[in-house]
Amino acid sequence: MNLIVKKSAERELRALPQQDLRRVTERLQRLSHNARPPGCDKLSGHDQYRIRHGDDRMVYAIDDAARVVTLVKIGRRRDIHR
């Protein structure tokens, strides 16, 4: 699957500390191979999924027909669902 990062999520990625950015980037690369890994949760009322990575949460959408995963949001747990 192809991975697309929305501009807002790209800004959030740039704001992460370097060590966290490396871990999150690795997780995103794995997401392009398996869009629904163990531990992912479908968000109620949305066609989006969430995965946890430490204190960070990544919200993404999956388009199976086009084989695209779109990263919508990334951030800390307390900030992500606002």
Backbone torsions as a table, in degrees:
resi	resn	phi	psi	omega
1	MET	NA	148.7	176.1
2	ASN	-85.6	148.7	179.4
3	LEU	-113.0	125.2	176.7
4	ILE	-116.4	134.8	178.6
5	VAL	-113.4	119.7	177.7
6	LYS	-64.6	154.5	-178.1
7	LYS	-58.6	-38.9	179.7
8	SER	-65.3	-39.5	177.9
9	ALA	-69.7	-32.8	177.7
10	GLU	-63.5	-41.2	176.4
11	ARG	-62.7	-41.1	179.4
12	GLU	-66.1	-35.7	176.5
13	LEU	-64.2	-43.4	-179.9
14	ARG	-63.9	-26.6	-178.4
15	ALA	-79.7	-12.5	-179.2
16	LEU	-72.1	147.8	172.9
17	PRO	-61.5	152.4	-174.3
18	GLN	-54.6	-43.4	-178.7
19	GLN	-64.1	-43.2	178.2
20	ASP	-67.0	-38.0	179.9
21	LEU	-60.4	-41.2	179.7
22	ARG	-62.9	-45.3	179.9
23	ARG	-64.8	-43.2	-178.5
24	VAL	-66.7	-39.7	179.2
25	THR	-62.1	-42.3	177.3
26	GLU	-62.3	-41.1	179.8
27	ARG	-65.1	-38.7	178.6
28	LEU	-66.2	-38.0	178.1
29	GLN	-64.0	-39.4	177.0
30	ARG	-67.3	-31.3	179.4
31	LEU	-64.2	-31.6	179.2
32	SER	-70.8	-20.2	177.1
33	HIS	-90.4	-34.4	-180.0
34	ASN	-137.4	97.8	-174.1
35	ALA	-70.4	-20.2	179.7
36	ARG	-124.6	70.1	-178.0
37	PRO	-72.2	163.9	175.1
38	PRO	-57.3	135.9	179.5
39	GLY	95.6	-4.7	177.6
40	CYS	-80.3	147.0	-179.9
41	ASP	-122.2	135.4	173.9
42	LYS	-81.2	130.6	-179.8
43	LEU	-78.2	131.4	-178.0
44	SER	-70.2	136.8	178.8
45	GLY	82.5	0.7	-178.9
46	HIS	-135.4	160.8	172.4
47	ASP	-97.0	48.7	-176.8
48	GLN	-130.7	159.6	179.2
49	TYR	-123.9	161.1	178.9
50	ARG	-132.8	137.2	170.3
51	ILE	-125.3	148.8	178.6
52	ARG	-101.1	144.2	173.1
53	HIS	-144.2	93.0	-173.9
54	GLY	66.2	-127.2	177.8
55	ASP	-86.1	-8.6	-178.1
56	ASP	-89.3	148.0	174.3
57	ARG	-124.4	139.7	177.6
58	MET	-119.8	124.8	178.0
59	VAL	-106.7	129.8	-176.5
60	TYR	-145.9	159.3	177.9
61	ALA	-115.5	149.3	-179.1
62	ILE	-120.6	130.2	172.7
63	ASP	-115.7	95.7	-176.7
64	ASP	-63.9	-37.1	-177.6
65	ALA	-64.4	-41.8	-179.6
66	ALA	-91.0	-5.3	-178.0
67	ARG	56.2	53.8	-178.0
68	VAL	-130.0	136.1	171.8
69	VAL	-112.9	126.0	-178.3
70	THR	-114.5	116.9	176.2
71	LEU	-76.0	120.3	-174.9
72	VAL	-96.9	-44.1	-173.3
73	LYS	-150.6	150.1	172.8
74	ILE	-145.7	139.7	179.7
75	GLY	173.7	-176.0	178.6
76	ARG	-72.4	156.4	-175.9
77	ARG	-56.9	-42.3	-175.9
78	ARG	-70.0	-20.3	-175.7
79	ASP	-103.8	-21.2	-167.1
80	ILE	-68.9	-33.1	-173.7
81	HIS	-98.2	16.1	178.7
82	ARG	-87.2	NA	NA
